[in-house]
Amino acid sequence: MLSSKATLQCRTFFTSPASNSPKDYYKILGVPKNASQKEIKSAYYELAKKNHPDTKKGDPQAQAKFQEVSEAYQVLSDENKRSQYDQFGSANDFSRSRGFEGFSSSFDPEELFRNIFQGFRSQGFHESDYADSQFNFGQQNISMNLSFEQAARGVNKDINISVMDTCATCNGSRSQPGSKMVKCNYCNGTGFQSVSTGPFLMKSTCVKCHGTKVTVKDPCKACDGKGSTIQRKKVTVPVPAGVEDGQTVRMQISKKKELFITFKVSKSDYFQRDGADIHSEVTISLSQAALGGTIKAKGLYEDHPIKIAPGTSSHVRIRLDGKGIKRVSSYGYGDHYINIKIQIPKILSPKQKALLLAFAELETDTSGTVEGLIQTKNGKLSTSEDFYLDQIKSALNESEIDAEKSRKKNG
């Protein structure tokens, strides 16, 4: 009898009754009939992982599928049974040839999966691989907010994510610090065990010590003897220059972990984006538009001097070759297009108004009228009041005086 302190572990065993419909074990595992043992084992492992009861809790179809792929692997993984199965062509005919009333198997699919799982562990896979698939630690999706400039120029951003990593307390040994490993009493230190699968006996890796021949006497309390824990870690994401809003990139965090990052890029108050090209708008004065000059335009990385030609109209577009955004999927950079906008003054000083009236009086291609001017008998526009004439003369005289002072100063 079990003592009151003993722990009773209940395990469910499945039985596959005889079925009238033939089963194709190759089709169940999704492998061709000439598949190698490595391909069969890998296919079984992926399907068993996908349909494991712990992965899809409460799903009876997944549980049935888990049993089915386990049954298929039981036969195809053994060359003798596989040869006989190939000879008879179906699971039912194969079962009857073995002297059974259908294929009745009392093997434990869970135990089989653990055996295979430990086999994968010995090839470089670890328990955290299975945990990653269960709890989505192998692949993680996050969103990252970026400013327009950060997306255009590129930036390194730090984020915190959950990862399955080596336990810091036991350093992956699974034992409480200071304790030692002991001989496995489940396999008596051999590292192997015999698994009964109906009329067959299969030798497999010990499910207790996983073939190491030793077990943990005092499990690490920090990780419950698993050797790894879920940890929050800071990761630096090197955002490439030129990423766009809604774009997703993949980042390899470790051999087992991938991070999928979707960028959310905010709009700029100054720039508009069109692929790798950017557009911006600069304003120039009325005198700059008429007489020409230079201005400075803000760029992605630096300010650019822009030459304004005399007689520049509003909405003229100036192209700065290669001054746009870096192309992510190809070489080079886009262009920066600067749209010119003429700023018309809304408030004029008396002198400015007088000079503009004088300018308007000298124009020969004005259609319609100009406020402050009258149309003479010969059809020309002229000032209607002597006041404006005095203002114009005063403004011109002051301009001549200022010009003379400037010449003397420079001379």
C-alpha positions as a printed NumPy array, in Angstrom:
array([[  0.   ,   0.   ,   0.   ],
       [  1.002,   3.572,  -0.583],
       [  1.752,   5.617,   2.501],
       [ -0.216,   8.78 ,   3.151],
       [  2.819,  10.833,   2.203],
       [  3.283,   9.175,  -1.185],
       [  2.237,  11.046,  -4.291],
       [ -0.044,   9.158,  -6.617],
       [  0.427,  10.173, -10.232],
       [ -2.436,   9.194, -12.492],
       [ -1.719,   8.75 , -16.16 ],
       [ -4.311,   8.135, -18.852],
       [ -3.764,   5.226, -21.212],
       [ -5.45 ,   5.167, -24.602],
       [ -6.692,   2.146, -26.479],
       [ -7.18 ,   2.049, -30.221],
       [ -9.987,  -0.359, -31.089],
       [-10.206,  -2.075, -34.414],
       [-11.592,   0.139, -37.143],
       [-13.266,  -0.774, -40.395],
       [-11.647,   2.145, -42.202],
       [ -8.006,   1.501, -43.181],
       [ -5.393,   3.771, -41.609],
       [ -2.495,   5.101, -43.632],
       [  0.268,   5.703, -41.121],
       [  2.392,   7.541, -43.683],
       [ -0.472,   9.893, -44.446],
       [ -1.14 ,  10.436, -40.736],
       [  2.454,  11.582, -40.215],
       [  2.548,  13.43 , -43.523],
       [  5.642,  11.635, -44.839],
       [  6.279,   9.675, -48.06 ],
       [  6.569,   5.885, -47.987],
       [ 10.312,   6.098, -48.566],
       [ 10.812,   8.525, -45.657],
       [ 13.898,   8.053, -43.522],
       [ 13.691,   7.32 , -39.808],
       [ 14.897,  10.846, -39.143],
       [ 12.04 ,  12.29 , -41.219],
       [  9.497,  10.029, -39.494],
       [ 10.76 ,  10.977, -36.051],
       [ 10.777,  14.683, -36.864],
       [  7.259,  14.557, -38.353],
       [  5.928,  12.7  , -35.321],
       [  7.578,  15.137, -32.916],
       [  6.094,  18.209, -34.623],
       [  2.576,  16.7  , -34.842],
       [  2.685,  15.416, -31.264],
       [  3.853,  18.809, -30.053],
       [  1.072,  20.532, -31.986],
       [ -1.675,  18.234, -30.679],
       [ -0.348,  17.585, -27.194],
       [ -3.1  ,  17.71 , -24.518],
       [ -1.147,  20.391, -22.644],
       [ -1.023,  22.542, -25.768],
       [ -4.706,  22.178, -26.666],
       [ -6.425,  21.616, -23.374],
       [-10.008,  20.372, -23.563],
       [ -9.863,  19.646, -27.305],
       [-10.964,  16.008, -27.845],
       [-10.008,  16.097, -31.534],
       [ -6.461,  17.117, -30.68 ],
       [ -6.297,  14.341, -28.082],
       [ -7.449,  11.792, -30.658],
       [ -4.922,  13.132, -33.17 ],
       [ -2.181,  12.881, -30.551],
       [ -3.088,   9.22 , -30.017],
       [ -3.235,   8.582, -33.768],
       [  0.191,  10.02 , -34.58 ],
       [  1.652,   8.137, -31.609],
       [  0.199,   4.885, -32.953],
       [  1.593,   5.603, -36.421],
       [  5.032,   6.324, -35.036],
       [  4.978,   3.116, -32.96 ],
       [  4.795,   1.088, -36.16 ],
       [  6.877,   3.139, -38.608],
       [  9.737,   3.759, -36.184],
       [ 10.397,   0.011, -35.944],
       [ 11.885,  -1.343, -39.182],
       [ 10.488,  -4.862, -38.655],
       [  6.956,  -3.636, -37.955],
       [  7.242,  -1.101, -40.766],
       [  8.275,  -3.812, -43.23 ],
       [  5.278,  -5.968, -42.266],
       [  2.972,  -2.95 , -42.394],
       [  4.229,  -2.102, -45.9  ],
       [  3.608,  -5.722, -46.921],
       [ -0.039,  -5.764, -45.801],
       [ -0.838,  -2.214, -46.861],
       [ -3.036,  -0.975, -44.003],
       [ -3.189,  -0.867, -40.238],
       [ -6.155,  -3.258, -40.129],
       [ -4.54 ,  -5.923, -42.322],
       [ -1.291,  -5.502, -40.414],
       [ -3.108,  -5.973, -37.087],
       [ -4.915,  -9.113, -38.237],
       [ -1.633, -10.551, -39.502],
       [ -0.262, -10.192, -35.973],
       [ -3.071, -12.372, -34.607],
       [ -5.092,  -9.596, -32.968],
       [ -8.736,  -8.671, -33.239],
       [ -7.78 ,  -5.279, -34.557],
       [ -4.802,  -3.218, -33.514],
       [ -5.148,  -3.017, -29.75 ],
       [ -2.353,  -1.095, -28.082],
       [ -2.005,  -0.339, -24.396],
       [  1.017,   1.937, -24.829],
       [  1.087,   5.365, -23.222],
       [  1.251,   8.121, -25.889],
       [  2.412,  10.636, -23.29 ],
       [  5.313,   8.429, -22.288],
       [  6.216,   7.861, -25.92 ],
       [  6.242,  11.593, -26.553],
       [  8.468,  12.2  , -23.55 ],
       [ 10.87 ,   9.507, -24.788],
       [ 11.119,  11.133, -28.19 ],
       [ 11.252,  14.557, -26.613],
       [ 14.261,  13.539, -24.543],
       [ 15.856,  12.194, -27.7  ],
       [ 15.574,  15.636, -29.211],
       [ 17.058,  17.088, -26.033],
       [ 20.161,  14.969, -26.5  ],
       [ 20.487,  16.444, -30.007],
       [ 20.574,  20.005, -28.717],
       [ 16.921,  20.675, -27.931],
       [ 15.867,  21.508, -24.396],
       [ 12.785,  21.552, -22.265],
       [ 12.457,  25.255, -22.927],
       [ 11.856,  24.456, -26.616],
       [  8.627,  22.731, -25.669],
       [  7.759,  25.466, -23.198],
       [  8.335,  28.031, -25.939],
       [  5.852,  26.275, -28.2  ],
       [  3.299,  26.007, -25.388],
       [  3.545,  29.511, -24.02 ],
       [  4.646,  31.345, -27.18 ],
       [  8.08 ,  32.195, -25.798],
       [  9.717,  30.943, -28.995],
       [  8.043,  33.656, -31.063],
       [  6.799,  36.974, -29.766],
       [  5.038,  39.851, -31.494],
       [  5.322,  43.415, -30.253],
       [  4.505,  46.922, -31.47 ],
       [  7.034,  49.732, -31.339],
       [  6.232,  53.436, -31.568],
       [  8.625,  55.592, -33.593],
       [  8.767,  59.255, -34.461],
       [  9.012,  60.191, -38.139],
       [ 12.694,  61.086, -37.754],
       [ 13.52 ,  57.843, -35.89 ],
       [ 11.944,  55.751, -38.648],
       [ 13.675,  57.738, -41.392],
       [ 17.142,  57.878, -39.832],
       [ 17.151,  54.596, -37.872],
       [ 17.602,  54.276, -34.123],
       [ 18.513,  51.801, -31.373],
       [ 15.598,  51.302, -28.966],
       [ 15.551,  49.266, -25.756],
       [ 12.558,  47.048, -24.946],
       [ 11.755,  44.552, -22.174],
       [ 10.514,  41.089, -23.182],
       [  9.861,  37.724, -21.508],
       [ 12.371,  35.016, -22.418],
       [ 13.059,  31.471, -21.257],
       [ 16.653,  31.587, -20.035],
       [ 19.099,  29.685, -17.825],
       [ 18.192,  29.815, -14.159],
       [ 20.448,  32.32 , -12.409],
       [ 20.277,  30.409,  -9.112],
       [ 21.368,  26.934, -10.229],
       [ 23.119,  27.994, -13.441],
       [ 21.108,  25.407, -15.374],
       [ 22.14 ,  22.431, -13.208],
       [ 18.538,  22.062, -11.909],
       [ 19.911,  21.318,  -8.411],
       [ 19.75 ,  23.475,  -5.334],
       [ 23.169,  25.141,  -4.899],
       [ 25.418,  22.899,  -2.78 ],
       [ 23.508,  19.665,  -3.472],
       [ 24.725,  16.745,  -5.597],
       [ 23.154,  14.522,  -8.234],
       [ 22.264,  10.93 ,  -7.254],
       [ 21.959,   7.701,  -9.218],
       [ 18.616,   7.353, -10.982],
       [ 16.539,   4.738,  -9.176],
       [ 14.036,   4.551, -12.039],
       [ 16.513,   2.92 , -14.451],
       [ 19.001,   1.858, -11.769],
       [ 21.622,   4.133, -13.257],
       [ 21.575,   2.574, -16.746],
       [ 20.032,   5.534, -18.545],
       [ 17.568,   3.261, -20.377],
       [ 14.19 ,   1.691, -19.761],
       [ 12.011,  -0.897, -21.466],
       [  8.629,   0.248, -22.729],
       [  5.931,  -2.327, -23.459],
       [  3.896,  -1.585, -26.589],
       [  1.417,  -4.431, -26.786],
       [  3.311,  -7.559, -27.846],
       [  6.497,  -5.571, -28.406],
       [  9.184,  -4.395, -26.023],
       [ 11.039,  -1.238, -26.918],
       [ 14.202,   0.013, -25.263],
       [ 14.216,   3.756, -24.841],
       [ 15.872,   6.576, -22.944],
       [ 14.875,   6.749, -19.297],
       [ 12.085,   9.281, -18.832],
       [ 13.3  ,  10.091, -15.335],
       [ 16.983,  10.884, -15.887],
       [ 16.762,  11.419, -19.671],
       [ 19.717,   9.1  , -20.213],
       [ 22.055,  10.928, -17.834],
       [ 21.94 ,   8.034, -15.298],
       [ 21.574,  10.535, -12.452],
       [ 18.718,  12.581, -11.044],
       [ 18.337,  15.711,  -8.982],
       [ 18.145,  15.033,  -5.261],
       [ 17.267,  18.571,  -4.167],
       [ 15.611,  20.478,  -7.044],
       [ 16.416,  24.143,  -7.386],
       [ 13.636,  26.126,  -5.734],
       [ 13.963,  29.059,  -8.093],
       [ 13.208,  27.048, -11.248],
       [ 11.503,  23.951,  -9.735],
       [ 14.373,  21.805, -10.983],
       [ 13.9  ,  22.741, -14.648],
       [ 17.164,  24.609, -15.104],
       [ 15.494,  27.567, -16.788],
       [ 13.036,  30.283, -15.848],
       [ 10.913,  32.89 , -17.567],
       [ 12.781,  36.149, -17.223],
       [ 12.291,  39.785, -18.187],
       [ 15.225,  41.002, -20.222],
       [ 16.191,  44.234, -21.879],
       [ 16.835,  43.877, -25.598],
       [ 18.224,  46.572, -27.875],
       [ 16.402,  46.684, -31.212],
       [ 18.47 ,  48.199, -34.048],
       [ 15.686,  49.862, -36.048],
       [ 16.913,  50.118, -39.656],
       [ 16.719,  53.479, -41.385],
       [ 13.74 ,  53.802, -43.709],
       [ 11.151,  51.574, -41.997],
       [  7.536,  52.497, -42.715],
       [  4.374,  52.601, -40.642],
       [  2.907,  49.093, -40.271],
       [  6.083,  47.353, -41.433],
       [  7.105,  44.208, -39.533],
       [ 10.68 ,  42.998, -39.138],
       [ 12.043,  39.812, -37.587],
       [ 14.794,  39.879, -34.993],
       [ 16.664,  36.799, -33.796],
       [ 17.024,  37.078, -30.018],
       [ 18.698,  33.693, -29.552],
       [ 18.913,  30.327, -31.297],
       [ 15.394,  29.513, -30.092],
       [ 13.684,  32.866, -29.928],
       [ 12.457,  35.216, -32.626],
       [ 10.95 ,  38.633, -32.124],
       [  8.532,  40.096, -34.676],
       [  8.348,  43.876, -34.372],
       [  5.627,  45.957, -36.037],
       [  6.434,  49.656, -36.24 ],
       [  3.925,  52.431, -35.633],
       [  5.378,  55.621, -37.103],
       [  3.903,  58.978, -36.118],
       [  3.382,  61.681, -38.733],
       [  5.704,  64.669, -39.05 ],
       [  4.541,  68.266, -38.812],
       [  7.133,  69.25 , -41.411],
       [  7.784,  66.314, -43.757],
       [  5.468,  64.191, -45.87 ],
       [  6.657,  60.785, -47.027],
       [  6.172,  59.073, -50.381],
       [  8.136,  55.834, -50.293],
       [ 11.791,  56.812, -50.028],
       [ 11.052,  60.413, -51.12 ],
       [ 10.132,  63.201, -48.728],
       [  8.328,  66.488, -49.359],
       [  8.476,  69.713, -47.392],
       [  7.248,  73.266, -47.847],
       [  9.184,  76.513, -47.406],
       [  7.902,  80.072, -47.612],
       [  9.7  ,  82.971, -49.262],
       [  8.934,  86.681, -49.171],
       [  7.445,  88.716, -51.992],
       [ 10.756,  90.422, -52.63 ],
       [ 12.634,  87.08 , -52.685],
       [ 10.174,  85.74 , -55.231],
       [ 10.594,  88.807, -57.452],
       [ 14.294,  89.527, -57.012],
       [ 15.682,  86.083, -56.11 ],
       [ 17.914,  85.151, -53.189],
       [ 18.818,  82.226, -50.935],
       [ 17.058,  80.438, -48.084],
       [ 17.798,  77.513, -45.766],
       [ 15.553,  74.457, -45.905],
       [ 15.382,  71.882, -43.102],
       [ 16.507,  68.41 , -44.193],
       [ 16.429,  64.98 , -42.555],
       [ 20.049,  65.18 , -41.468],
       [ 21.068,  68.835, -42.026],
       [ 19.885,  72.178, -43.384],
       [ 20.242,  72.789, -47.126],
       [ 20.968,  76.181, -48.786],
       [ 18.414,  76.766, -51.552],
       [ 18.954,  79.231, -54.417],
       [ 15.791,  81.151, -55.301],
       [ 15.778,  82.33 , -58.893],
       [ 14.353,  85.811, -59.697],
       [ 10.704,  85.572, -60.682],
       [ 10.033,  82.341, -58.764],
       [  6.334,  81.519, -58.634],
       [  4.44 ,  79.889, -55.826],
       [  4.278,  76.049, -55.903],
       [  7.568,  75.744, -57.775],
       [  9.168,  72.423, -56.739],
       [ 12.903,  72.121, -56.125],
       [ 14.471,  68.648, -56.059],
       [ 17.392,  67.716, -53.803],
       [ 18.846,  64.545, -55.294],
       [ 19.588,  61.731, -52.801],
       [ 18.554,  63.762, -49.75 ],
       [ 15.516,  61.62 , -48.936],
       [ 15.098,  58.408, -46.923],
       [ 17.365,  55.376, -47.172],
       [ 15.797,  52.547, -49.173],
       [ 15.317,  49.484, -46.979],
       [ 15.113,  46.782, -49.652],
       [ 17.57 ,  48.294, -52.142],
       [ 20.543,  50.611, -52.399],
       [ 20.624,  54.379, -52.217],
       [ 18.373,  57.116, -50.944],
       [ 15.227,  58.822, -52.152],
       [ 14.954,  62.517, -53.018],
       [ 13.824,  65.561, -51.054],
       [ 11.291,  67.753, -52.861],
       [ 10.878,  71.317, -51.601],
       [  7.667,  73.112, -52.532],
       [  7.94 ,  76.913, -52.637],
       [  5.181,  79.053, -51.182],
       [  5.19 ,  82.859, -51.45 ],
       [  4.122,  84.613, -48.284],
       [  2.072,  87.73 , -49.069],
       [  2.233,  90.372, -46.299],
       [ -1.154,  91.064, -44.731],
       [ -0.141,  94.322, -43.017],
       [  1.9  ,  97.019, -44.806],
       [  3.604, 100.07 , -43.426],
       [  2.816, 103.37 , -45.192],
       [  6.159, 103.265, -46.983],
       [  5.678,  99.666, -48.11 ],
       [  2.23 , 100.536, -49.416],
       [  3.553, 103.613, -51.229],
       [  6.334, 101.625, -52.878],
       [  3.947,  98.895, -53.957],
       [  1.621, 101.503, -55.451],
       [  4.553, 102.977, -57.329],
       [  5.491,  99.508, -58.558],
       [  1.892,  98.851, -59.6  ],
       [  1.827, 102.169, -61.465],
       [  4.846, 101.044, -63.488],
       [  3.364,  97.64 , -64.355],
       [  2.16 ,  97.246, -67.931],
       [  0.457,  93.864, -67.778],
       [ -1.979,  94.371, -64.878],
       [ -5.504,  93.231, -65.692],
       [ -8.304,  94.909, -63.755],
       [ -7.648,  97.461, -61.057],
       [ -5.354,  97.925, -58.074],
       [ -6.714,  99.309, -54.827],
       [ -5.365, 102.856, -54.361],
       [ -4.809, 103.532, -58.078],
       [ -7.123, 105.158, -60.617],
       [ -7.335, 104.545, -64.321],
       [ -6.31 , 107.574, -66.419],
       [ -7.726, 108.556, -69.779],
       [ -5.017, 106.703, -71.628],
       [ -5.862, 103.514, -69.676],
       [ -2.926, 103.579, -67.286],
       [ -3.154, 103.196, -63.499],
       [ -2.063, 106.162, -61.398],
       [ -2.199, 107.319, -57.791],
       [ -5.256, 109.389, -56.969],
       [ -3.858, 111.449, -54.107],
       [ -0.814, 113.682, -53.71 ],
       [ -0.285, 112.094, -50.273],
       [  0.902, 108.875, -51.881],
       [  3.219, 110.763, -54.214],
       [  4.867, 112.382, -51.201],
       [  5.187, 108.986, -49.5  ],
       [  6.753, 107.448, -52.592],
       [  9.233, 110.301, -52.994],
       [ 10.124, 110.119, -49.303],
       [ 10.664, 106.36 , -49.471],
       [ 12.818, 106.655, -52.595],
       [ 14.852, 109.5  , -51.109],
       [ 15.503, 107.517, -47.931],
       [ 16.547, 104.552, -50.029],
       [ 19.035, 106.711, -51.944],
       [ 20.415, 108.178, -48.699],
       [ 20.812, 104.69 , -47.194],
       [ 22.534, 103.475, -50.344],
       [ 24.978, 106.411, -50.265],
       [ 25.81 , 105.753, -46.607],
       [ 26.451, 102.112, -47.407],
       [ 28.799, 102.998, -50.278],
       [ 30.803, 105.377, -48.084],
       [ 31.036, 102.833, -45.302],
       [ 32.271, 100.094, -47.618],
       [ 34.504, 102.451, -49.61 ]])
